[in-house]
């Protein structure tokens, strides 16, 4: 979806909903894909990563500019004082008049021909750093997407919990009304009513906590995803009905090995340290360059008496330089880079191991979530049956109020766990996507 069209549509939905009110505002149904697109377009947490990418790309241009010639130009104007001559024993002093106005113009041009591979290695180093910056952006993007997924699914979970608690409050109030009637008829105790009123009070407090949590989660989601401020997000209810792929662990491991930004970033670290080693080795090689110079100076002071004329000349040739001190100075730097290479390789191995373990653990949790859902569905069925039976027995004076309270609490707990079980399947699926770099 076009990001501008998405944000325009979301803003229109906010305006049409009629104001911003935490309790009465109309919620807007937004899919996870739309939230991802909005975050990628305007998230403040992603902008530094994009800027770092641009900075790394510009570093490539800087590195390539080292292939261009170096041109130095100089201009000087000077006042030259008179000189004098003496014998070698400093006798026979004679004044030597010199033209007082001096001028100098010079241009030096140096075109690198061979720098021991340093220029090429520098360009390749900049390209590797640019690639690493892109992987870092992808990793940050995946982190934000998974964070948003957590907010989104928590909103879904607490929205469903709110429905469960509201239904239980309504049911408890109905039972409370029946108790009031039974109390008036002398078939119920006042203490029974008090205990059930306490149950209703606790449920109402739980409802307030759920509403507060929903407000916090909504604010977090809207801010991180760069959605219009004040918007109230309603999760797409079809997300639980989707048929999620049941690929085996081997498939997820292969995807993680190929797509994980964390592994890609670690691989880039290995390549960067190896290129640093190449740069250090290049210091031991000679530097060759094409050189040219033109000068225009005056007066000519090498003659006696000095000539009040300008002298211009030019030359072109090949210059070779070799830093002899690199033979004993670069050893320590080379040893350091070799250790850095070994360290980066070990970090890559550790990252691979961590990703493999994370995929394995989350895949087990993913399968476990399906089993938990089956168990909780059965638990809700049994809890409903138990509540109905206990309610009938209580109406016939065959059960105590404690039995009713236990049945109501068991029913509420089972329904809440069922909501969590449904959300856990989606959560662990997206976590597998996050670990494997496919979110």
C-alpha positions as CSV (number, residue, x, y, z in Angstrom):
1,X,0.0,0.0,0.0
2,X,1.2,3.5,-0.8
3,X,2.4,5.0,2.5
4,X,0.9,8.5,1.7
5,X,-2.4,6.9,0.9
6,X,-2.3,4.8,4.0
7,X,-1.6,7.8,6.3
8,X,-4.3,9.9,4.5
9,X,-6.8,7.1,5.0
10,X,-6.0,6.6,8.6
11,X,-6.2,10.4,9.3
12,X,-9.6,10.5,7.5
13,X,-10.8,7.7,9.7
14,X,-9.8,9.6,12.8
15,X,-11.5,12.8,11.7
16,X,-14.7,10.9,10.7
17,X,-14.8,9.1,14.0
18,X,-15.7,12.3,15.8
19,X,-13.1,13.3,18.3
20,X,-10.6,11.8,20.6
21,X,-12.1,10.2,23.7
22,X,-10.4,7.3,25.4
23,X,-13.7,5.7,26.4
24,X,-16.0,6.6,23.5
25,X,-13.9,7.2,20.5
26,X,-14.6,5.0,17.5
27,X,-11.7,2.6,16.9
28,X,-10.2,2.2,13.4
29,X,-9.4,-1.3,12.2
30,X,-5.8,-1.4,11.0
31,X,-3.9,-4.5,9.8
32,X,-0.4,-5.3,10.9
33,X,0.9,-4.8,7.3
34,X,-0.5,-1.2,7.4
35,X,1.1,-0.6,10.7
36,X,4.5,-1.9,9.4
37,X,4.2,0.4,6.3
38,X,3.4,3.4,8.5
39,X,6.3,2.8,10.8
40,X,8.7,2.4,7.9
41,X,7.6,5.6,6.4
42,X,7.7,7.8,9.5
43,X,8.9,6.1,12.7
44,X,11.3,8.3,14.6
45,X,13.2,5.2,15.8
46,X,14.0,4.3,12.2
47,X,15.2,7.7,10.9
48,X,18.6,7.5,12.5
49,X,19.2,4.1,10.8
50,X,18.2,5.6,7.4
51,X,20.6,8.6,8.0
52,X,23.4,6.2,8.9
53,X,22.8,4.4,5.7
54,X,23.1,7.6,3.7
55,X,26.2,8.6,5.6
56,X,27.8,5.2,4.7
57,X,26.9,5.6,1.0
58,X,28.6,9.0,1.0
59,X,31.7,7.4,2.5
60,X,32.0,5.4,-0.7
61,X,32.2,8.6,-2.8
62,X,34.8,9.9,-0.4
63,X,36.9,6.7,-0.7
64,X,36.6,6.8,-4.6
65,X,37.9,10.4,-4.6
66,X,41.3,9.1,-3.5
67,X,41.8,7.9,-7.1
68,X,41.7,11.5,-8.3
69,X,44.9,13.6,-8.7
70,X,46.1,15.9,-5.9
71,X,46.6,19.4,-7.2
72,X,48.4,22.0,-5.0
73,X,48.8,25.6,-6.1
74,X,50.8,28.3,-4.3
75,X,51.2,32.0,-4.6
76,X,53.6,34.2,-2.6
77,X,54.6,37.9,-2.6
78,X,57.5,38.9,-0.4
79,X,59.9,41.7,0.5
80,X,63.6,40.7,0.2
81,X,66.2,42.6,2.2
82,X,69.7,43.4,1.0
83,X,72.4,40.8,1.6
84,X,76.1,41.0,2.3
85,X,79.2,39.0,1.5
86,X,82.3,38.2,3.6
87,X,85.4,36.1,3.4
88,X,85.3,32.8,5.2
89,X,86.9,34.4,8.2
90,X,84.1,37.0,8.2
91,X,86.3,39.8,7.1
92,X,86.0,42.1,4.0
93,X,82.3,42.9,4.5
94,X,80.6,44.0,1.3
95,X,76.9,44.9,0.9
96,X,75.0,42.9,-1.8
97,X,72.0,44.8,-3.1
98,X,69.1,42.5,-4.0
99,X,65.8,43.3,-5.8
100,X,63.3,43.8,-2.9
101,X,60.1,42.5,-4.5
102,X,59.8,38.7,-4.6
103,X,57.1,36.6,-6.2
104,X,56.4,32.9,-6.5
105,X,53.8,30.9,-8.3
106,X,53.8,27.1,-8.3
107,X,51.5,24.2,-9.3
108,X,52.1,20.6,-8.2
109,X,50.1,17.7,-9.6
110,X,50.3,14.1,-8.3
111,X,48.3,11.3,-9.8
112,X,48.4,8.1,-7.8
113,X,49.2,5.1,-9.9
114,X,49.8,2.4,-7.3
115,X,49.3,2.7,-3.5
116,X,49.9,-0.9,-2.5
117,X,46.2,-1.6,-2.9
118,X,45.2,0.9,-0.2
119,X,42.9,2.9,-2.4
120,X,41.0,-0.1,-3.7
121,X,40.8,-1.6,-0.3
122,X,39.5,1.7,1.1
123,X,36.7,1.8,-1.5
124,X,35.8,-1.9,-0.8
125,X,35.9,-1.1,3.0
126,X,33.5,1.8,2.5
127,X,31.2,-0.5,0.4
128,X,31.3,-3.1,3.1
129,X,30.4,-0.5,5.8
130,X,27.5,0.7,3.6
131,X,26.3,-2.9,3.4
132,X,26.6,-3.3,7.1
133,X,24.6,-0.1,7.6
134,X,21.8,-1.5,5.5
135,X,21.8,-4.7,7.5
136,X,21.7,-2.7,10.7
137,X,18.7,-0.8,9.3
138,X,17.0,-4.1,8.5
139,X,17.7,-5.4,12.0
140,X,16.3,-2.2,13.6
141,X,13.3,-2.4,11.3
142,X,12.6,-6.0,12.3
143,X,13.0,-5.1,16.0
144,X,10.4,-2.3,15.5
145,X,8.1,-4.6,13.6
146,X,8.3,-7.2,16.3
147,X,7.7,-4.6,19.0
148,X,4.7,-3.3,17.1
149,X,3.4,-6.9,16.7
150,X,3.6,-7.3,20.5
151,X,1.6,-4.1,21.1
152,X,-0.9,-5.1,18.4
153,X,-1.5,-8.6,19.8
154,X,-1.6,-7.3,23.4
155,X,-4.3,-4.9,22.3
156,X,-6.2,-7.8,20.7
157,X,-5.7,-9.9,23.9
158,X,-6.8,-7.2,26.3
159,X,-9.8,-6.3,24.0
160,X,-10.9,-9.9,24.2
161,X,-10.3,-10.0,27.9
162,X,-12.4,-6.9,28.3
163,X,-15.3,-8.7,26.6
164,X,-14.8,-11.7,28.8
165,X,-14.7,-9.7,32.0
166,X,-17.7,-7.6,30.9
167,X,-19.7,-10.7,30.2
168,X,-18.8,-12.1,33.6
169,X,-19.8,-8.8,35.3
170,X,-23.2,-8.9,33.5
171,X,-23.6,-12.6,34.5
172,X,-22.6,-11.9,38.1
173,X,-25.0,-9.0,38.4
174,X,-27.8,-11.2,37.1
175,X,-26.9,-13.8,39.8
176,X,-26.7,-11.0,42.3
177,X,-30.3,-9.9,41.3
178,X,-31.5,-13.4,41.8
179,X,-29.8,-13.5,45.2
180,X,-31.6,-10.3,46.2
181,X,-34.9,-11.9,45.3
182,X,-34.0,-15.1,47.2
183,X,-32.9,-13.0,50.2
184,X,-36.2,-11.1,50.3
185,X,-37.9,-14.5,50.2
186,X,-35.8,-15.7,53.0
187,X,-33.9,-18.4,51.1
188,X,-30.5,-16.7,50.9
189,X,-28.2,-15.1,53.4
190,X,-27.0,-11.5,53.4
191,X,-23.5,-12.8,53.7
192,X,-24.0,-14.6,50.3
193,X,-24.9,-11.3,48.7
194,X,-22.0,-9.5,50.2
195,X,-19.5,-12.1,48.9
196,X,-21.0,-11.9,45.5
197,X,-20.9,-8.1,45.6
198,X,-17.2,-8.4,46.4
199,X,-16.8,-10.6,43.3
200,X,-18.5,-8.0,41.1
201,X,-16.4,-5.2,42.7
202,X,-13.2,-7.2,41.9
203,X,-14.3,-7.7,38.3
204,X,-15.1,-4.0,37.9
205,X,-11.6,-3.2,39.2
206,X,-10.1,-5.7,36.7
207,X,-12.1,-4.0,33.9
208,X,-10.6,-0.6,34.9
209,X,-7.1,-2.1,34.8
210,X,-7.7,-3.6,31.4
211,X,-9.0,-0.2,30.1
212,X,-5.8,1.5,31.4
213,X,-3.6,-1.1,29.8
214,X,-5.4,-0.7,26.5
215,X,-4.8,3.0,26.6
216,X,-1.1,2.5,27.3
217,X,-0.7,-0.1,24.6
218,X,-2.6,2.1,22.1
219,X,-0.4,5.1,22.8
220,X,2.7,3.0,22.4
221,X,1.5,1.5,19.1
222,X,0.4,4.9,17.6
223,X,3.6,6.6,18.6
224,X,6.1,3.9,17.5
225,X,4.2,3.3,14.2
226,X,3.9,7.1,13.5
227,X,0.1,6.9,13.2
228,X,-2.0,10.0,13.6
229,X,-1.9,11.1,17.3
230,X,-5.1,10.3,19.2
231,X,-6.0,7.5,16.9
232,X,-7.5,4.4,18.5
233,X,-6.5,1.2,16.9
234,X,-8.7,-1.9,16.6
235,X,-6.9,-5.1,15.6
236,X,-8.0,-7.0,12.5
237,X,-10.2,-9.8,13.9
238,X,-9.5,-12.0,11.0
239,X,-5.9,-12.5,12.1
240,X,-6.8,-15.4,14.3
241,X,-8.7,-17.2,11.5
242,X,-5.8,-17.3,9.1
243,X,-4.3,-20.6,8.2
244,X,-0.7,-20.3,9.4
245,X,2.0,-22.3,7.6
246,X,3.1,-25.4,9.4
247,X,6.6,-25.6,8.0
248,X,9.0,-27.8,10.0
249,X,11.9,-26.6,12.1
250,X,14.4,-27.3,9.3
251,X,12.6,-24.8,7.0
252,X,12.8,-22.1,9.6
253,X,16.5,-22.8,10.3
254,X,17.2,-22.5,6.6
255,X,15.3,-19.2,6.4
256,X,17.1,-17.8,9.4
257,X,20.5,-18.8,8.0
258,X,19.7,-17.0,4.7
259,X,17.7,-13.9,5.9
260,X,18.5,-13.1,9.5
261,X,19.8,-9.5,9.6
262,X,21.8,-10.3,12.8
263,X,23.7,-13.0,10.9
264,X,24.2,-10.8,7.9
265,X,25.5,-8.0,10.1
266,X,27.9,-10.5,11.8
267,X,29.1,-11.7,8.4
268,X,29.7,-8.1,7.3
269,X,31.8,-7.6,10.5
270,X,34.1,-10.5,9.4
271,X,34.5,-9.0,5.9
272,X,35.3,-5.5,7.3
273,X,38.0,-6.8,9.7
274,X,39.6,-8.8,6.9
275,X,39.6,-5.7,4.7
276,X,41.2,-3.8,7.6
277,X,44.0,-6.5,7.5
278,X,44.5,-5.8,3.8
279,X,44.8,-2.1,4.5
280,X,47.5,-2.7,7.1
281,X,49.4,-5.0,4.7
282,X,49.3,-2.3,2.0
283,X,51.4,0.0,4.2
284,X,54.4,-2.3,3.5
285,X,54.2,-1.8,-0.2
286,X,55.7,1.1,-2.2
287,X,53.6,4.0,-3.5
288,X,54.0,5.1,-7.1
289,X,52.6,8.3,-8.6
290,X,52.8,10.4,-11.7
291,X,54.1,13.9,-10.7
292,X,54.2,17.2,-12.5
293,X,55.3,20.7,-11.4
294,X,55.4,24.2,-12.8
295,X,57.0,27.2,-11.1
296,X,57.3,30.9,-11.9
297,X,59.6,32.7,-9.4
298,X,61.5,35.9,-9.2
299,X,64.0,37.4,-8.6
300,X,66.7,34.8,-9.4
301,X,68.8,34.7,-6.2
302,X,71.1,31.8,-7.0
303,X,73.2,34.2,-9.2
304,X,75.6,36.7,-7.9
305,X,74.7,39.4,-8.2
306,X,71.0,38.4,-8.2
307,X,69.0,38.8,-11.4
308,X,65.9,40.9,-11.2
309,X,64.1,38.6,-13.6
310,X,61.5,35.8,-13.3
311,X,62.5,32.2,-13.8
312,X,59.8,29.7,-15.0
313,X,60.3,25.9,-15.5
314,X,58.2,22.7,-15.4
315,X,58.9,19.0,-15.1
316,X,57.0,15.8,-15.2
317,X,58.0,12.3,-14.0
318,X,57.2,9.3,-11.9
319,X,57.7,9.3,-8.1
320,X,58.3,6.2,-6.0
321,X,58.1,6.3,-2.2
322,X,58.5,3.6,0.4
323,X,58.0,4.0,4.2
324,X,60.8,2.0,5.6
325,X,59.5,2.4,9.1
326,X,56.5,0.3,8.2
327,X,58.7,-2.8,8.2
328,X,58.8,-2.6,12.0
329,X,55.8,-0.4,12.9
330,X,53.1,-2.3,11.0
331,X,53.8,-5.6,12.7
332,X,51.8,-4.7,15.8
333,X,48.9,-3.2,13.8
334,X,48.8,-6.4,11.6
335,X,48.8,-8.6,14.7
336,X,45.9,-6.5,16.1
337,X,43.8,-6.8,12.9
338,X,44.4,-10.6,12.8
339,X,43.0,-10.8,16.4
340,X,40.1,-8.7,15.3
341,X,39.4,-11.0,12.4
342,X,39.5,-14.0,14.7
343,X,37.1,-12.2,17.1
344,X,34.6,-11.3,14.3
345,X,34.6,-15.0,13.2
346,X,33.9,-16.1,16.7
347,X,31.1,-13.6,17.0
348,X,29.6,-14.9,13.8
349,X,29.7,-18.4,15.1
350,X,28.1,-17.3,18.4
351,X,25.4,-15.4,16.6
352,X,24.7,-18.4,14.4
353,X,24.4,-20.6,17.5
354,X,22.1,-18.1,19.2
355,X,19.8,-17.9,16.2
356,X,19.7,-21.6,15.8
357,X,18.8,-22.1,19.5
358,X,16.2,-19.3,19.3
359,X,14.5,-20.8,16.2
360,X,14.4,-24.2,17.9
361,X,13.0,-22.9,21.2
362,X,10.4,-20.7,19.5
363,X,9.3,-23.5,17.1
364,X,8.7,-25.7,20.1
365,X,6.7,-23.0,21.7
366,X,4.8,-22.5,18.5
367,X,3.7,-26.2,18.4
368,X,3.0,-26.0,22.2
369,X,0.7,-23.1,21.6
370,X,-1.5,-25.2,19.4
371,X,-1.7,-27.9,22.0
372,X,-2.5,-25.3,24.7
373,X,-5.3,-24.0,22.5
374,X,-6.9,-27.4,22.3
375,X,-6.6,-27.9,26.1
376,X,-8.0,-24.4,26.9
377,X,-11.0,-25.0,24.5
378,X,-11.8,-28.2,26.5
379,X,-11.3,-26.3,29.8
380,X,-13.7,-23.6,28.7
381,X,-16.3,-26.2,27.8
382,X,-15.9,-28.0,31.1
383,X,-15.9,-24.6,33.1
384,X,-19.1,-23.6,31.3
385,X,-20.7,-26.9,32.1
386,X,-19.6,-26.7,35.7
387,X,-20.9,-23.2,36.1
388,X,-24.3,-24.1,34.6
389,X,-24.6,-27.1,36.9
390,X,-23.5,-25.2,40.0
391,X,-25.9,-22.4,39.2
392,X,-28.8,-24.8,38.8
393,X,-27.8,-26.6,42.1
394,X,-27.5,-23.2,43.9
395,X,-31.0,-22.2,42.7
396,X,-32.3,-25.5,44.1
397,X,-30.5,-24.9,47.4
398,X,-28.2,-27.8,46.7
399,X,-24.9,-25.8,46.5
400,X,-23.2,-23.2,48.7
401,X,-22.2,-19.7,47.7
402,X,-18.6,-20.7,47.8
403,X,-19.4,-23.3,45.1
404,X,-20.8,-20.5,42.9
405,X,-17.8,-18.3,43.5
406,X,-15.4,-21.1,42.6
407,X,-17.4,-21.9,39.5
408,X,-17.5,-18.3,38.4
409,X,-13.7,-17.8,39.0
410,X,-12.9,-21.1,37.2
411,X,-15.1,-20.0,34.2
412,X,-13.4,-16.6,34.1
413,X,-9.9,-18.1,34.3
414,X,-10.6,-20.6,31.6
415,X,-12.0,-18.0,29.2
416,X,-9.0,-15.7,29.8
417,X,-6.6,-18.5,29.2
418,X,-8.4,-19.4,26.0
419,X,-7.9,-15.8,24.8
420,X,-4.2,-16.0,25.7
421,X,-3.8,-19.4,23.9
422,X,-5.2,-18.0,20.7
423,X,-2.9,-15.0,20.8
424,X,0.1,-17.1,21.6
425,X,-0.1,-19.0,18.3
426,X,0.1,-15.7,16.4
427,X,2.7,-14.3,18.7
428,X,5.1,-17.3,18.3
429,X,4.5,-17.4,14.6
430,X,5.6,-13.7,14.3
431,X,8.5,-14.4,16.6
432,X,9.7,-17.1,14.3
433,X,9.5,-14.7,11.5
434,X,11.4,-12.1,13.5
435,X,14.2,-14.5,14.4
436,X,14.4,-15.8,10.8
437,X,14.4,-12.3,9.3
438,X,11.2,-12.7,7.3
439,X,8.9,-10.6,9.4
